[in-house]
Amino acid sequence: MKGQAPSYWIDANTLVKGLFIQNSDQRMILDMAACNIVELHATNKVWNTILWLITNNMKINGQPVISGQELGELKMRLPVFFH
C-alpha cells in the first residue's frame, strides 16, 4: 500500500515557469504533481498573481483572449491545491 505523496508549497514564480518554460525543473514538478507523485499547494494569492498575469498580458486588440469560465477551468485543471 502506498502512502500519501509528499507535499510541497510553491510560489507564483514556480508556477509561471512551470506553465511557460518547457523542460524546466518547475515544469517537471508540475508534471510530477499531475501524476500524483507529489502534491503541490499554493496560497490563493499565488492564483491571483497568475490570474493578473493572464488577464493583463493575454489580450488581442485590448480584449482578453480567455474568458472567466476558461480561467476557472484552468484553475481546476492545474495540479495545485490553492488555499
Secondary structure, 3 states (H helix, E strand, C coil): CCCCCCEEECCHHHHHHHHHCCCCHHHHHHHHHHCCCCEEEECHHHHHHHHHHHHHHCEECCEECCCHHHHHHHHHHCCEEEC
